[in-house]
Amino acid sequence: MTKILPLAAMEKLMKKSGAERVSEDAKEAMKDALEEYGDVVSKRAMKYALHAGRKTIKARDIKLAAKQE
């Protein structure tokens, strides 16, 4: 899987959630988890778009895919 998200964004996200300090390992773990989740949601959303006869993923496809577990 291609690494896309910056580590600085992971630190900002965790600090916004209340963390005082964030280790490099924690940033990497968060990055990996979010990228993996994003991949899963994107694949589901693509299936919804194709089912609707579209090639373009729309916001509603993402929202529906993110609700699934």
N, C-alpha and C positions, 0 to 999 in steps of 0.2 A: 504494500500500500504506500502511496506517495505521501510524504510528510508535508502538510500544508499549513497548519496553524502555528503561529509563533509562540515561543515559550513565554514571552512577556505578556501576551494576552491571557495565558493560563494563570499567571501570577495575579494579574488585575482581577480576573474572575474570582479567584479564591479569596483575595483580600476584600473584595466587595461583599463576599459571603461571610466575612468576619475573621478570617485568618490573620494573625499578626505577622507571622513569618511563614515562608513557603520554601521548602528545599528544592533543589534542582531535580531530584528524583520524583518528587511530588508533581512538579510541573510536567515532566516527561510522562508520568503515569496519566495525568489528566489529559494531556495532549493525545496520547494513544487511545484513551477511552472515548474522547469526543470524536476523533477521526473515525474510529471503528463504528460508533453509533451513527455518525453522519453518512457513512458508506451504506449501512443497513437501511436507513431512512431514504436515502437517495434511490436505492434499488427498488424499494417498495413503491416510492412515488413514481418512478418510471413505469412500473407495471400498471399503476392507476391511469397514468397518462395514455399509455398504449391501449388500455381497455376502453378508454373514452374516445379512441380514434385520433389521438394527438401525438405528436413527436415532442412537443414542448411540455416540460414539467411546470405546473402552475403552483401558486401558493397553497391552494386548496388540496393539491396532491400531497404536498409536504405535511400539511396539518393533519390530514387523514393518516398518512403513513406514520407520523410521530405518535399518534394515539394508539397504534397497534402494539401489542406485546406478544 
